């Protein structure tokens, strides 16, 4: 049996309830933040996903004592004995994850050195680490290229600085926050990302004793402190997973209650969900997603940084739009190669055309670079089963949604990518009445 291959029998509405725990884009970052403290930290609502395992391993080889309660979604992190790790161990535990680069600032503060292995990640477009390296240099870090990666040192310590991002990158903002809180002096970050997960990380750091002001016009100001202590924090729920299940309800004409989903985190998504023809009911326990009257409508949509429509919401919504009446136009402005997943959808019968033009209200940074970053979806088109190779995490979930909406039985390879970001994925599908199995 190959656990990397999933067979999916389509044509059945998904009905029932699933629960989402902490956000993939927050929980691992909060775990990294524990390195900055001098006392233990406790994080709750932690999802059992690959990225959490990766960070647990990386922290463990650096001397952090990690106690993980999967059933309760709680992790305790004690950084009392932080120490250097062997390069081979760092590379082994990191795998294809890009998270190790976020350990650099905390490790430079604790040990005066850090190492970044050659990094991987999802194939959705360029996410160069030069932004991170330049930020660390601005704080005073020295970066030296080695055969297996990058060696960083800070012989004179790290100092506050002025940083202005060309684009409000989430990763670059996280790097700045994790480095600035213990740097000497004041750091001012302009052009910062202000996603809810970023603000939740700010809350974690503030609980640790950091002084951080989130000001207007994407400005974050950090006053460095001499020391930090541990935190107790409940991770915000994963709004990306919640939206993915919502799109699955649309595509399969089902009804899915996402326990733990929060309306304030999903305002922009909910507006578009309603425009497409979806309906939702909000309660204290979560949100129920379903079709309003059975018919879906085409829309025009542009992705963007918060508070815009998340790029991670785009892929599952595109699957639902293959079942909508008329022409839908989607302009992707965050990742230039995010439409690679549509190749499989076209083999399944979807009518999707890609364009290098900015088919949106405003030109974006990819408009003059010949990237296929706009799509026109014509529907509704019946989907049929196919053999699919998953290209990336979010695209993978979207392919599963398409297979669930299609007639016949699809074979999906690379399912382990989905396990990186979606907790107990197969079990949740089964709870919704989906017929899937590994082979």
C-alpha positions in Angstrom: 0.0 0.0 0.0 1.4 3.4 -1.0 0.2 6.0 1.5 1.1 8.7 -1.0 -1.7 7.7 -3.3 -5.4 8.3 -2.6 -8.4 7.0 -4.6 -11.4 9.3 -4.5 -14.9 8.2 -5.6 -16.8 11.3 -6.7 -20.3 12.4 -7.2 -21.5 12.5 -3.6 -22.4 15.6 -1.7 -20.3 16.2 1.4 -22.5 16.4 4.5 -21.6 16.7 8.2 -19.1 18.5 10.5 -15.4 18.8 10.7 -13.2 20.7 13.2 -10.3 23.0 12.5 -7.6 23.6 15.0 -4.8 26.2 15.0 -3.6 27.9 11.9 -0.7 26.3 10.0 0.5 29.9 9.3 0.7 30.6 13.1 1.3 27.5 15.2 4.8 26.7 13.9 5.8 30.4 14.1 4.7 30.6 17.7 6.7 27.5 18.5 9.8 29.2 17.0 9.1 32.2 19.2 9.5 30.0 22.3 13.2 30.0 21.5 13.3 33.7 22.6 12.0 33.0 26.1 14.0 32.1 29.2 11.1 30.1 30.7 8.8 27.4 29.2 5.9 28.2 26.8 2.6 26.4 26.3 0.7 26.6 23.0 -2.8 25.1 22.7 -5.1 24.4 19.8 -2.1 23.0 17.9 -2.8 21.0 14.7 -1.2 17.6 14.2 0.4 18.5 10.8 3.8 18.0 9.3 5.0 21.6 9.8 4.5 21.2 13.6 6.5 18.0 13.5 9.3 19.7 11.6 9.5 22.6 14.1 9.3 20.2 17.0 12.3 18.3 15.5 14.3 21.4 14.8 13.7 22.8 18.3 14.6 19.4 19.8 18.0 19.1 18.1 18.7 22.7 19.4 18.1 21.6 23.0 14.5 22.6 23.5 12.5 20.1 25.5 9.3 19.5 23.6 6.2 17.7 25.1 3.4 17.2 22.6 -0.2 16.1 23.5 -1.7 15.3 20.1 -5.2 14.4 21.4 -5.4 17.6 23.4 -3.7 19.8 20.8 -1.2 21.1 23.4 2.6 21.5 23.2 5.0 22.6 26.0 8.4 24.0 25.0 11.2 24.5 27.5 14.2 26.4 26.0 16.3 26.3 29.1 19.1 24.3 27.5 19.3 25.8 23.9 22.5 24.6 22.1 23.9 24.4 18.6 22.9 21.6 16.4 24.8 19.6 13.8 24.4 20.8 10.2 23.4 17.3 9.1 20.7 17.1 11.7 19.3 20.5 10.7 19.1 19.4 7.1 17.5 16.1 8.0 14.8 17.6 10.2 14.1 20.5 7.9 13.4 18.3 4.8 11.7 20.5 2.2 10.3 23.0 4.8 11.2 26.7 4.6 10.6 27.2 8.4 14.3 26.9 9.4 15.0 30.4 8.2 12.7 31.8 10.9 14.8 30.2 13.6 17.8 32.4 12.6 16.9 35.5 14.6 16.1 33.7 17.8 19.2 31.5 17.5 21.5 34.4 16.8 20.2 36.0 20.0 20.5 32.8 22.0 23.7 31.3 20.5 25.3 33.9 18.3 25.1 31.6 15.3 22.5 29.9 13.1 22.5 27.7 9.9 20.0 27.6 7.1 20.0 24.4 4.9 19.1 24.6 1.2 15.3 25.2 1.4 12.4 23.7 -0.5 8.6 24.5 -0.3 5.6 24.5 -2.5 6.1 25.1 -6.3 3.8 28.1 -6.6 6.3 30.8 -7.5 9.4 32.5 -6.4 9.8 32.9 -2.6 13.5 33.8 -2.5 15.3 33.8 0.9 17.3 36.9 -0.1 14.6 39.1 1.6 15.2 37.2 4.9 19.0 37.4 4.5 18.9 41.1 3.8 16.7 41.7 6.9 19.1 39.7 9.1 22.1 41.6 7.6 20.3 44.9 8.5 20.2 43.8 12.1 24.0 43.1 12.0 24.2 39.4 11.1 27.0 38.1 8.9 26.0 35.6 6.2 28.5 33.1 4.7 27.7 30.6 2.0 28.6 27.0 2.7 28.2 23.9 0.6 25.0 22.8 2.4 23.4 26.2 3.1 24.1 29.5 4.8 26.0 30.1 8.1 25.0 33.1 10.1 26.8 34.8 12.9 26.4 37.9 15.0 29.7 38.6 16.7 28.6 42.1 17.8 25.0 41.2 18.6 21.9 42.4 16.8 20.7 46.0 16.7 17.4 47.6 15.8 17.1 49.0 12.3 14.8 50.6 9.7 13.3 48.2 7.2 10.9 48.9 4.3 9.5 46.0 2.4 8.9 46.2 -1.3 6.0 43.9 -0.9 4.1 43.1 2.4 5.6 39.6 2.7 4.3 37.5 5.5 7.6 35.6 5.9 9.7 38.8 5.9 7.4 40.4 8.5 7.7 37.3 10.7 11.5 37.4 10.3 11.6 41.0 11.4 9.4 40.5 14.4 11.3 37.4 15.7 14.6 39.2 15.3 13.7 42.7 16.5 12.2 41.9 19.8 15.6 41.2 21.5 17.7 43.5 19.2 19.2 46.5 20.9 17.2 49.7 20.2 14.2 50.4 18.0 13.1 48.7 14.8 10.6 50.2 12.4 9.1 48.0 9.7 7.3 49.7 6.9 5.2 47.8 4.3 4.5 45.1 6.8 2.1 42.2 6.3 -0.9 42.6 8.7 -2.6 39.2 8.3 -4.5 37.9 11.3 -1.8 35.3 11.8 0.8 38.1 12.0 -1.2 39.9 14.6 -1.6 36.6 16.5 2.2 36.2 16.5 2.5 39.8 17.8 0.1 38.8 20.6 2.4 35.8 21.4 5.5 38.0 21.5 3.7 40.7 23.6 2.8 38.0 26.1 6.5 37.2 26.3 7.4 40.7 27.3 8.0 42.3 23.8 7.0 45.9 23.1 5.4 46.0 19.7 3.1 48.7 18.2 1.1 48.1 15.1 0.5 51.5 13.6 -1.4 52.8 10.5 -0.3 52.2 6.9 1.4 48.9 7.5 4.0 50.2 10.0 5.1 48.0 12.9 7.4 49.5 15.6 9.4 47.2 17.9 11.3 48.4 20.9 14.0 45.8 21.8 14.0 44.5 25.3 16.8 42.8 27.3 15.0 39.4 27.9 11.8 37.6 27.2 9.9 34.8 29.1 7.6 32.1 28.1 4.0 32.4 27.0 0.7 30.6 27.3 -1.4 31.1 24.1 -4.2 29.5 22.1 -3.5 29.5 18.4 -6.1 31.2 16.2 -8.1 28.7 14.0 -7.0 27.9 10.5 -9.1 30.2 8.2 -7.5 28.6 5.1 -8.7 25.1 6.0 -12.1 26.5 6.9 -12.4 28.1 3.5 -11.3 24.9 1.7 -14.1 22.9 3.3 -16.5 25.7 2.5 -15.5 25.5 -1.2 -15.9 21.7 -1.0 -19.5 22.2 0.1 -20.1 24.5 -2.9 -18.4 22.2 -5.4 -20.2 19.0 -4.3 -23.6 20.6 -3.5 -23.2 19.6 0.1 -23.5 21.1 3.6 -20.4 21.3 5.9 -20.2 22.7 9.4 -16.7 23.8 10.2 -16.3 23.8 13.9 -13.9 26.4 15.1 -14.2 28.7 12.1 -14.5 32.4 13.1 -16.4 35.0 11.1 -14.1 37.9 11.8 -11.1 36.0 10.3 -13.0 35.3 7.1 -15.0 38.4 6.3 -13.6 38.9 2.8 -14.0 35.2 1.9 -17.6 35.1 3.2 -18.5 38.1 1.0 -17.3 36.3 -2.2 -18.8 33.0 -1.0 -22.2 34.6 -0.9 -21.7 36.3 -4.3 -20.9 32.9 -5.9 -24.2 31.5 -4.5 -23.1 30.1 -1.2 -24.9 30.5 2.1 -23.6 30.3 5.6 -24.8 30.2 9.2 -22.6 31.5 11.9 -22.8 30.1 15.5 -20.6 30.2 18.6 -19.3 26.7 17.6 -18.4 27.5 14.0 -19.9 28.2 10.5 -22.1 26.0 8.4 -21.5 26.3 4.6 -23.9 25.3 1.9 -25.5 26.4 -1.4 -28.1 29.0 -1.2 -30.5 27.8 -3.9 -28.6 25.1 -5.9 -27.2 27.4 -8.6 -23.7 29.1 -8.6 -22.9 32.4 -10.2 -19.7 33.5 -11.9 -17.7 36.3 -10.4 -14.6 38.5 -10.9 -12.0 38.1 -8.2 -8.5 39.4 -7.4 -6.3 37.9 -4.8 -4.3 40.2 -2.5 -2.7 40.7 0.8 -4.9 41.1 3.9 -7.5 42.5 4.0 -7.9 41.3 0.4 -8.9 37.8 -0.8 -6.2 35.4 0.3 -4.2 33.7 -2.4 -4.7 30.4 -0.4 -8.4 30.7 -0.8 -8.1 31.1 -4.6 -7.4 27.5 -5.6 -10.4 25.8 -3.9 -12.7 28.5 -5.0 -11.6 28.0 -8.6 -12.8 24.4 -8.4 -16.3 25.6 -7.2 -16.3 28.2 -10.1 -16.1 25.4 -12.7 -19.7 24.7 -11.6 -20.8 28.3 -11.8 -22.9 29.7 -14.7 -21.0 32.1 -17.0 -17.4 33.4 -17.1 -15.4 34.0 -13.9 -12.3 36.0 -14.0 -9.5 35.5 -11.4 -6.4 37.7 -11.2 -3.7 36.3 -9.0 -1.4 39.0 -7.6 0.5 37.2 -4.8 2.2 34.1 -6.4 3.0 34.2 -10.1 2.7 30.4 -10.6 -0.4 29.6 -8.6 -2.5 28.5 -11.5 -0.3 25.4 -12.2 -3.0 23.3 -10.5 -5.5 24.1 -13.3 -3.8 21.7 -15.7 -5.4 18.7 -13.9 -8.8 20.5 -13.8 -8.7 20.9 -17.5 -8.0 17.2 -17.9 -11.1 16.6 -15.7 -13.3 18.6 -18.1 -13.0 22.2 -16.8 -12.8 25.0 -19.2 -10.1 27.3 -17.9 -7.9 29.7 -19.9 -4.8 31.3 -18.5 -3.4 34.7 -19.5 -0.3 36.8 -18.8 -2.4 40.0 -18.7 -3.6 41.6 -15.5 -7.3 40.8 -15.8 -8.2 42.9 -12.8 -8.9 46.4 -11.6 -5.2 47.4 -11.4 -2.0 46.1 -13.0 0.1 44.0 -10.6 3.8 43.2 -10.3 3.5 40.2 -12.6 1.8 42.1 -15.5 4.9 42.8 -17.6 6.7 39.5 -16.9 4.8 37.0 -19.0 3.6 35.0 -16.0 0.3 33.1 -16.6 -1.3 34.8 -13.6 -4.9 35.5 -14.7 -7.6 32.9 -15.4 -11.0 32.8 -17.1 -13.2 29.9 -16.0 -16.2 29.0 -18.1 -19.0 27.0 -16.6 -20.7 25.0 -15.5 -18.8 22.0 -16.8 -19.2 18.4 -15.6 -16.0 17.1 -14.1 -14.8 13.5 -14.7 -12.3 11.4 -12.8 -8.6 11.5 -13.7 -5.2 10.6 -12.5 -3.7 13.6 -10.7 -0.2 14.5 -9.4 -0.4 17.1 -6.6 1.8 20.2 -7.3 1.5 21.9 -3.9 -0.3 21.9 -0.6 -3.3 24.2 -1.4 -3.6 22.9 -5.0 -3.6 19.4 -3.6 -6.7 20.0 -1.5 -8.3 21.7 -4.5 -7.7 18.6 -6.6 -9.3 16.4 -4.0 -12.3 18.8 -4.0 -12.5 18.4 -7.8 -12.3 14.6 -7.5 -15.1 14.6 -5.0 -17.3 16.6 -7.4 -16.4 14.5 -10.4 -18.1 11.4 -11.8 -16.0 8.3 -11.4 -13.0 7.4 -9.3 -9.8 9.5 -9.4 -6.3 8.5 -8.4 -4.3 11.3 -6.6 -0.6 11.0 -6.1 1.5 13.0 -3.7 -1.2 13.1 -1.0 1.5 13.5 1.7 1.8 17.1 0.7 -1.8 17.7 2.0 -0.7 16.1 5.3 1.7 19.0 5.7 -1.1 21.5 6.3 -4.4 19.6 7.0 -4.8 17.7 10.2 -6.4 14.2 10.0 -7.4 14.9 6.4 -8.6 11.4 5.5 -10.5 11.0 8.7 -12.4 14.3 8.1 -13.3 13.3 4.6 -14.7 10.0 5.9 -16.7 11.9 8.5 -18.3 13.9 5.7 -19.4 10.8 3.8 -16.6 10.9 1.2 -15.5 7.5 -0.3 -11.7 7.6 -0.3 -9.0 5.0 0.3 -5.2 4.7 0.1 -3.6 2.1 -2.1 
